[in-house]
Amino acid sequence: MSKTYQGLVAVVTGGSSGIGLATTRRLLEEGARVAICARTEETLTKVTTDLSQEFGEQNIMANALSVLDEAAMNDFANKVQTTFGRCDLLVNNAGQGLVSTFANTTDEKWRAEFELKMFSQIYPVRAFQNMLAEANGSIVAVNSLLAYQPEPHMVCTSSARAGVQNLLKSLSVELAPAIRVNSILIGLVDSAQWQRRFEAREDQSQSRAAWYAALASQKKIPLQRLGLPEEAAEAILFLGSRKAGYITGAQLEVSGGLSRYI
Ligand code: NDP
């Protein structure tokens, strides 16, 4: 059977962990060559060494950078052009959430959070736009359900996420018909972020399984569990592929049914 991404090139920001890593692996399995970036060189080196052994070193490249560094992002795009010669899919995934209420979010935190959420879209899109247009490619952003269903304990992240959804809608019009722009809306997906929160749990005697089960129950997730990074990856691969050729400006929830809006 032919592979969905055979002969194509994908870029995944934050490709060294969680959803980004699962997406990178699935893209490689589907025949893509993949370029990833993240800030921590050590993790990137480990991940690329492992993936090279499995999929061949000619199929994976990595660059240590922050998506908030525009010059580094442009340099990364140039390296992708030189090494792989094209870009068919950009997955804007890098980032993390901020737990804070209105009362305890300082101006600095507001600015940093809005900068992260908006410029982690803006800089990669600017850097890869020409290559994506040439390939008639697409962008998939990893966003959060918080964009539509804000949580008071994540007030800053929720409002920044809503801004991102608005930006993506505009981009889907401005970049059409050459580039499709879609997003997935994550509820709770088991990844490094949740692992860190589990490690910092109040009751250190609570097992991992019990902590995750209590979290799913407390959040009232209809499917009664957190999602797997691989489940988010499948949605990204679909939206990014030619199978979704008539879909742009859309969002797909990967939340186990967590949303309460219609
Ligand atoms: P992980 O923490 O497992 O992975 C995050 C990745 O992003 C890492 O590779 C990290 O590497 C990279 N990263 C973070 N900041 C930057 C930066 N400034 N520049 C470049 N790379 C960066 O998280 P997830 O897989 O859970 O998260 C993926 C995306 O999904 C994030 O945007 C997150 O906010 C979003 N999301 C996740 C949810 C969940 O429940 N998991 C819920 C809602 C949204 P490094 O630290 O080395 O830079």
Residues whose N, C-alpha, C, O or C-beta is under 5 A from the ligand:
A	BS01	NDP	G14 G15 S16 S17 G18 I19 G20 C37 A38 R39 T40 L65 S66 V67 L68 N93 A94 G95 Q96 G97 V142 N143 S144 I186 G187 L188 V189 S191 A192 Q193
